[in-house]
Amino acid sequence: MERKPTKRRATVPLITGLFLSALFFGSSLAHSQGGESRPRNAQASPTPTPTVPASPAGQTTSPTPAPQKQGVDRIAPSLGEPPPPPRLKPTPSPTPPPEIEAGDILKINADLVQLHVRVIDRNNRPIDNVPQSQFHVFEDGVPQPIESFTREEVPISYGLAVDTSGSLRSQLQSVIDAGKSIINSNKAGDETFLVRFVSSDNIQTVQDFTSNKEMLTDGLDNFYIEGGQTAVIDAVYLSAEHVSEYKKGDEGDRRRRALIVITDGEDRNSFYKQDQLFERLREEDVQIFVIGFVSELDKDSGLIRKSPKERAVALINKLATETGGRAFFPDSISELPQIANEIIRDLRTQYVIAYNPTNKTPDGTFRSIKVTVDQPSSAEKRIALSRTGRLARRETAGAPKPPAVKMPVTSNPAKKP
């Protein structure tokens, strides 16, 4: 007979011994950890703090804030602080004061309105040989007397504002190259500033006004893509304001002011409304040139709302038309070099006209402006392009009127003996 029970009896003591050993080992371990009779709670691993990517300039970029809730007041955007002034920035040669004789009377007409006018043919080619006698200016349909007229080149102060949101990711390098072409065309006296923009709270001055081309091209090389809700209107509002205020009021200022904007034109979350933007632009003599990459925007539109592409095209065209600038809609990045050349040409081939408005009522109303040129007998069609209007100044109660005549000059320190 088989003796199987003997094997089972041998196994039971072995299992019992192992169980007692484990019990003894566990008791000893609990005693060595301070006598705790229950296991410790597991400690949760610390959540890693997200690292904010550093900008190329070495400054930390704030993460994009959560979108504002309905009914919550928003803070008006402001142009980011410019970088510190360069140490090696060349100092421009001072312009000598004009020769003024003692006893001369200097007349200042504060009402003069200055216009920058482009004249083109039907193929958008510039025409630069139109005499003053063939220009006509109308304000609210009324002919205006032209006080001054020139075709000479004057210094240009312009801004280059680039949309660096994710929508321009694939075009950014070509945009930077086009910007360098424009900057390299700068002549003596021209000054440029650079802005990169994404959301309403992320509009940065990468380089403030300077004539140093090396600093400007270095600034363009520091542009980079960043996520956020694009605020095109806010960027144009602040950048145009910065151009308009630069060296404003300088004696003898005949500086031409312009803004070049590169964007897809889709405004997603601006603080300012379109009406506020165009009301502000009517107070400024700043021509706006826009390069709009709109081909990737959704083309579908509903019965009530326009498609994103239609809204973008409408905004870009209005920016150019109302300021006397120009809009470009490239189908591919290969068109950018030619567009850059055309912007350079348009900035250089313009007429500067100043007229004395017949309606001097200081009521702050909008006055429409239209410039026409006589047509030659040939088949060539001439088209004059300028800003479409202005806001009359508003006289505040008790404020003194601007002087029309200065006191006689009694001495002339600048005149050589």
C-alpha positions as CSV (number, residue, x, y, z in Angstrom):
1,M,0.0,0.0,0.0
2,E,1.1,3.6,-0.8
3,R,2.1,5.8,2.3
4,K,0.9,9.3,0.9
5,P,-0.1,10.7,4.3
6,T,3.5,10.7,5.5
7,K,4.5,13.3,2.8
8,R,1.6,15.6,3.8
9,R,2.6,15.5,7.5
10,A,6.2,16.6,6.5
11,T,4.9,19.6,4.6
12,V,2.8,21.1,7.4
13,P,5.6,21.8,9.8
14,L,7.6,23.5,7.0
15,I,4.8,25.9,6.2
16,T,4.2,26.6,9.8
17,G,7.9,27.5,10.3
18,L,7.9,29.9,7.4
19,F,4.8,31.7,8.7
20,L,6.4,32.2,12.2
21,S,9.6,33.4,10.6
22,A,7.8,36.0,8.5
23,L,5.8,37.1,11.6
24,F,9.0,37.6,13.6
25,F,10.7,39.5,10.8
26,G,7.7,41.9,10.4
27,S,7.6,42.6,14.1
28,S,11.3,43.4,14.2
29,L,11.0,45.8,11.2
30,A,8.1,47.7,12.8
31,H,10.1,48.1,15.9
32,S,13.2,49.4,14.0
33,Q,10.9,52.1,12.4
34,G,9.8,53.6,15.6
35,G,7.3,51.0,16.8
36,E,4.6,51.8,14.3
37,S,2.1,49.1,14.2
38,R,0.5,50.1,10.9
39,P,2.0,50.7,7.5
40,R,2.9,54.3,6.4
41,N,0.7,56.0,3.9
42,A,2.3,56.2,0.5
43,Q,3.6,59.7,-0.3
44,A,2.4,61.1,-3.6
45,S,5.1,62.1,-6.0
46,P,5.4,65.8,-6.3
47,T,3.8,67.3,-9.4
48,P,6.6,68.7,-11.6
49,T,6.3,72.5,-12.1
50,P,5.9,73.3,-15.8
51,T,8.9,75.0,-17.2
52,V,8.2,78.3,-19.0
53,P,10.2,78.4,-22.2
54,A,12.8,81.2,-22.3
55,S,12.7,83.6,-25.1
56,P,15.8,83.9,-27.4
57,A,16.7,87.1,-25.7
58,G,17.0,85.2,-22.4
59,Q,13.9,86.6,-20.8
60,T,11.2,84.3,-19.5
61,T,7.9,84.5,-21.4
62,S,4.8,84.5,-19.3
63,P,2.4,81.7,-20.1
64,T,-0.8,82.6,-22.0
65,P,-3.5,83.5,-19.4
66,A,-6.9,81.8,-19.4
67,P,-9.5,83.5,-21.6
68,Q,-11.5,86.3,-19.9
69,K,-14.9,85.3,-18.7
70,Q,-18.0,87.2,-19.8
71,G,-18.6,90.3,-17.6
72,V,-15.0,90.5,-16.3
73,D,-13.2,93.8,-16.9
74,R,-10.1,93.4,-19.1
75,I,-6.9,95.4,-18.8
76,A,-6.1,97.5,-21.9
77,P,-3.0,96.1,-23.6
78,S,0.2,98.0,-23.8
79,L,3.3,97.8,-26.0
80,G,6.0,95.7,-24.3
81,E,8.9,97.7,-23.0
82,P,11.7,98.0,-25.5
83,P,15.1,96.5,-24.8
84,P,17.9,98.7,-23.3
85,P,19.4,101.2,-25.7
86,P,22.4,99.9,-27.5
87,R,25.8,101.1,-26.4
88,L,27.3,101.2,-29.9
89,K,24.3,102.9,-31.6
90,P,25.7,105.5,-34.0
91,T,24.8,109.1,-33.2
92,P,23.3,110.9,-36.1
93,S,24.9,114.1,-37.3
94,P,23.0,117.0,-35.9
95,T,21.0,119.0,-38.4
96,P,22.1,122.7,-38.4
97,P,19.4,125.1,-37.6
98,P,18.1,127.2,-40.5
99,E,19.6,130.6,-41.2
100,I,17.3,133.2,-39.6
101,E,17.8,136.9,-39.7
102,A,17.2,139.1,-36.7
103,G,13.8,140.7,-37.0
104,D,12.3,137.8,-39.1
105,I,8.8,136.7,-38.4
106,L,8.3,133.0,-38.2
107,K,4.7,132.0,-39.1
108,I,3.3,128.7,-37.9
109,N,0.0,127.4,-39.3
110,A,-1.2,124.8,-36.9
111,D,-4.2,123.9,-39.1
112,L,-2.2,122.6,-42.1
113,V,-3.1,119.0,-43.0
114,Q,-0.2,116.9,-44.5
115,L,-0.9,114.0,-46.9
116,H,1.3,111.4,-48.4
117,V,0.1,110.5,-51.8
118,R,1.0,107.7,-54.2
119,V,0.1,108.0,-57.9
120,I,-0.2,104.7,-59.9
121,D,-1.5,103.5,-63.2
122,R,-3.9,100.6,-63.7
123,N,-1.1,98.1,-63.4
124,N,-0.1,99.5,-60.0
125,R,3.1,101.0,-61.3
126,P,4.2,104.3,-59.7
127,I,4.0,107.6,-61.6
128,D,6.5,110.1,-60.3
129,N,6.3,113.0,-62.7
130,V,3.0,114.7,-61.8
131,P,3.4,118.4,-61.2
132,Q,1.6,120.2,-58.4
133,S,-0.8,122.0,-60.8
134,Q,-2.4,118.6,-61.6
135,F,-3.2,117.7,-58.1
136,H,-6.6,118.6,-56.5
137,V,-7.6,118.1,-52.8
138,F,-11.2,117.9,-51.6
139,E,-12.4,117.9,-48.0
140,D,-16.0,116.9,-47.6
141,G,-16.3,117.6,-51.3
142,V,-15.0,121.2,-51.0
143,P,-11.8,122.1,-53.0
144,Q,-8.8,122.9,-50.6
145,P,-5.9,125.3,-51.2
146,I,-2.6,123.5,-51.5
147,E,0.1,125.2,-49.4
148,S,3.1,123.0,-50.1
149,F,4.1,120.3,-52.4
150,T,7.2,118.1,-52.8
151,R,8.5,115.0,-54.4
152,E,11.9,115.0,-52.6
153,E,12.8,112.0,-50.5
154,V,12.3,112.5,-46.8
155,P,13.3,110.3,-43.9
156,I,11.0,107.4,-43.2
157,S,10.0,106.1,-39.7
158,Y,8.2,102.8,-39.9
159,G,7.4,99.8,-37.7
160,L,7.5,96.2,-38.7
161,A,4.9,94.2,-36.8
162,V,4.9,90.4,-37.3
163,D,2.3,88.0,-36.1
164,T,4.2,85.2,-34.4
165,S,1.3,83.0,-33.4
166,G,1.1,79.4,-34.5
167,S,-0.8,80.2,-37.7
168,L,2.4,81.6,-39.3
169,R,4.7,78.7,-38.2
170,S,5.5,77.5,-41.7
171,Q,6.1,81.0,-43.1
172,L,8.1,82.6,-40.3
173,Q,11.6,82.2,-41.8
174,S,10.5,83.6,-45.2
175,V,8.8,86.5,-43.3
176,I,12.1,87.2,-41.5
177,D,14.0,87.2,-44.8
178,A,11.5,89.6,-46.4
179,G,11.8,91.8,-43.4
180,K,15.6,91.9,-43.8
181,S,15.2,92.9,-47.4
182,I,13.0,95.9,-46.4
183,I,15.4,96.9,-43.6
184,N,18.5,96.7,-45.9
185,S,16.9,99.2,-48.2
186,N,16.9,101.9,-45.4
187,K,18.6,105.1,-46.3
188,A,20.3,107.7,-44.2
189,G,17.8,109.2,-41.7
190,D,15.4,106.2,-41.9
191,E,14.5,104.5,-38.6
192,T,12.7,101.3,-37.9
193,F,11.3,99.5,-34.9
194,L,10.3,95.8,-34.5
195,V,7.2,94.3,-32.8
196,R,6.2,90.6,-32.5
197,F,2.7,90.0,-31.4
198,V,0.5,87.1,-30.3
199,S,-2.3,87.7,-27.8
200,S,-3.5,91.0,-26.3
201,D,-1.1,90.8,-23.4
202,N,1.8,89.6,-25.5
203,I,2.7,92.5,-27.8
204,Q,6.5,93.0,-27.5
205,T,8.9,95.6,-28.7
206,V,11.8,93.5,-29.9
207,Q,13.8,96.6,-31.0
208,D,12.8,100.2,-30.6
209,F,13.5,102.9,-33.3
210,T,17.0,102.7,-34.6
211,S,18.9,103.3,-37.9
212,N,21.3,100.4,-37.0
213,K,20.6,97.7,-39.6
214,E,22.7,95.1,-37.8
215,M,20.6,95.5,-34.6
216,L,17.4,95.3,-36.6
217,T,18.4,92.1,-38.4
218,D,19.5,90.6,-35.1
219,G,16.1,91.4,-33.7
220,L,14.4,89.7,-36.6
221,D,16.5,86.6,-36.0
222,N,15.1,86.5,-32.4
223,F,11.5,86.2,-33.6
224,Y,9.9,82.8,-32.6
225,I,6.5,81.2,-32.7
226,E,4.3,81.1,-29.6
227,G,0.8,80.0,-28.8
228,G,-2.0,82.3,-28.0
229,Q,-5.2,84.0,-29.2
230,T,-4.1,86.4,-31.9
231,A,-4.8,90.1,-31.3
232,V,-4.3,91.8,-34.7
233,I,-6.3,94.9,-33.9
234,D,-4.5,95.6,-30.6
235,A,-1.1,95.1,-32.3
236,V,-2.0,97.6,-35.1
237,Y,-3.5,100.0,-32.6
238,L,-0.4,100.2,-30.4
239,S,2.2,100.0,-33.2
240,A,0.6,102.7,-35.3
241,E,0.3,104.9,-32.2
242,H,4.0,104.4,-31.5
243,V,5.0,105.4,-35.0
244,S,2.7,108.4,-34.9
245,E,4.1,109.7,-31.6
246,Y,7.8,109.2,-32.6
247,K,9.5,112.6,-32.9
248,K,6.1,114.2,-33.1
249,G,6.4,118.0,-32.8
250,D,10.0,118.2,-33.9
251,E,10.7,121.5,-35.6
252,G,10.7,121.1,-39.4
253,D,9.5,117.5,-39.1
254,R,8.6,116.2,-42.6
255,R,9.1,112.6,-41.7
256,R,7.1,110.0,-43.5
257,R,5.5,107.4,-41.1
258,A,4.4,103.9,-42.0
259,L,3.6,100.5,-40.5
260,I,4.2,97.2,-42.2
261,V,2.1,94.3,-40.7
262,I,2.5,90.6,-41.5
263,T,-0.3,88.4,-40.3
264,D,-3.0,86.0,-41.3
265,G,-5.5,88.7,-40.4
266,E,-7.7,86.6,-38.1
267,D,-8.3,88.6,-35.0
268,R,-9.4,86.3,-32.1
269,N,-9.3,88.2,-28.9
270,S,-8.4,91.9,-29.1
271,F,-9.2,94.4,-26.4
272,Y,-10.0,97.2,-28.8
273,K,-12.8,97.0,-31.3
274,Q,-12.5,97.8,-35.0
275,D,-14.4,101.1,-34.6
276,Q,-11.9,102.2,-32.0
277,L,-9.0,101.2,-34.1
278,F,-10.1,103.2,-37.2
279,E,-11.1,106.2,-35.1
280,R,-7.6,106.2,-33.8
281,L,-6.0,105.8,-37.2
282,R,-7.9,108.9,-38.5
283,E,-6.0,111.0,-35.9
284,E,-2.6,109.7,-37.2
285,D,-0.8,110.2,-40.5
286,V,0.5,106.6,-40.7
287,Q,0.3,104.5,-43.9
288,I,-0.3,100.8,-43.3
289,F,1.0,98.1,-45.6
290,V,-0.3,94.6,-44.8
291,I,1.0,91.2,-46.0
292,G,-1.9,88.8,-45.4
293,F,-1.5,85.0,-45.4
294,V,-5.2,84.2,-45.5
295,S,-5.2,81.2,-47.8
296,E,-5.2,78.7,-44.9
297,L,-8.2,80.2,-43.1
298,D,-11.5,78.4,-43.2
299,K,-13.4,79.4,-46.3
300,D,-16.8,78.2,-45.1
301,S,-19.3,80.9,-44.2
302,G,-22.8,80.7,-42.8
303,L,-26.0,82.6,-43.6
304,I,-25.3,85.2,-40.9
305,R,-21.6,85.3,-40.2
306,K,-18.7,85.7,-42.6
307,S,-16.0,83.1,-42.8
308,P,-12.7,83.8,-40.9
309,K,-11.1,84.3,-44.3
310,E,-13.7,86.9,-45.4
311,R,-13.4,88.8,-42.1
312,A,-9.6,88.8,-42.4
313,V,-9.5,90.0,-46.0
314,A,-12.0,92.8,-45.1
315,L,-9.9,94.0,-42.1
316,I,-6.7,94.0,-44.1
317,N,-8.2,95.8,-47.1
318,K,-9.7,98.4,-44.8
319,L,-6.4,99.0,-43.0
320,A,-4.7,99.7,-46.3
321,T,-7.4,101.7,-48.0
322,E,-8.2,104.1,-45.1
323,T,-4.6,104.9,-44.5
324,G,-3.4,105.2,-48.1
325,G,-1.3,102.1,-47.8
326,R,-1.5,98.8,-49.6
327,A,-2.6,95.2,-49.0
328,F,-0.9,92.0,-50.4
329,F,-2.3,88.5,-50.3
330,P,0.5,86.1,-51.3
331,D,-0.5,82.6,-52.4
332,S,3.0,81.3,-51.4
333,I,6.0,82.4,-49.6
334,S,7.9,82.6,-52.9
335,E,6.1,85.9,-53.6
336,L,7.6,87.6,-50.5
337,P,10.8,89.0,-52.1
338,Q,8.8,90.7,-54.8
339,I,6.3,92.1,-52.3
340,A,9.2,93.5,-50.2
341,N,10.5,95.3,-53.2
342,E,7.1,96.8,-54.0
343,I,6.7,98.0,-50.4
344,I,10.2,99.6,-50.7
345,R,9.2,101.3,-53.9
346,D,5.9,102.5,-52.6
347,L,7.6,104.1,-49.6
348,R,10.0,106.0,-51.8
349,T,7.9,107.2,-54.7
350,Q,5.3,109.4,-53.0
351,Y,4.3,113.1,-53.0
352,V,3.9,115.1,-49.9
353,I,1.0,117.6,-50.0
354,A,-0.1,120.1,-47.3
355,Y,-3.3,121.9,-47.6
356,N,-5.0,124.6,-45.5
357,P,-8.5,123.4,-44.6
358,T,-11.3,125.9,-45.3
359,N,-13.4,124.4,-42.5
360,K,-11.6,125.4,-39.3
361,T,-14.4,124.5,-36.9
362,P,-12.8,122.7,-33.9
363,D,-15.6,120.3,-33.4
364,G,-13.7,117.0,-33.5
365,T,-15.8,115.6,-36.4
366,F,-14.6,113.4,-39.2
367,R,-13.7,115.1,-42.5
368,S,-13.5,113.0,-45.6
369,I,-10.5,113.6,-47.9
370,K,-10.1,112.9,-51.6
371,V,-7.1,113.6,-53.8
372,T,-7.4,113.6,-57.6
373,V,-5.0,114.1,-60.5
374,D,-5.6,115.4,-64.0
375,Q,-5.7,112.7,-66.6
376,P,-3.4,112.9,-69.6
377,S,-4.6,112.8,-73.1
378,S,-3.1,109.3,-73.6
379,A,-4.8,106.1,-72.5
380,E,-2.8,106.0,-69.3
381,K,-5.0,106.2,-66.2
382,R,-3.7,107.9,-63.2
383,I,-5.0,107.0,-59.7
384,A,-4.1,109.0,-56.6
385,L,-4.0,107.1,-53.3
386,S,-4.0,108.7,-49.8
387,R,-5.7,108.5,-46.5
388,T,-9.5,108.9,-46.8
389,G,-10.1,111.4,-44.0
390,R,-9.1,113.0,-40.7
391,L,-10.6,114.0,-37.4
392,A,-10.8,117.8,-36.9
393,R,-9.2,119.0,-33.7
394,R,-11.5,119.5,-30.7
395,E,-11.1,122.7,-28.8
396,T,-11.5,122.2,-25.1
397,A,-13.2,124.8,-23.0
398,G,-10.8,127.4,-21.7
399,A,-7.8,126.1,-23.7
400,P,-5.9,128.7,-25.6
401,K,-5.8,128.5,-29.4
402,P,-2.5,127.5,-31.0
403,P,-0.5,130.6,-32.0
404,A,-0.4,131.4,-35.7
405,V,2.6,133.8,-35.4
406,K,5.8,133.7,-33.4
407,M,7.5,136.7,-31.9
408,P,10.1,138.5,-34.0
409,V,13.6,136.9,-33.8
410,T,15.9,139.3,-31.9
411,S,19.1,137.2,-32.1
412,N,20.5,134.5,-34.2
413,P,23.2,132.4,-32.4
414,A,23.3,130.0,-35.3
415,K,24.2,132.6,-37.9
416,K,27.9,133.0,-38.5
417,P,29.5,136.4,-38.0
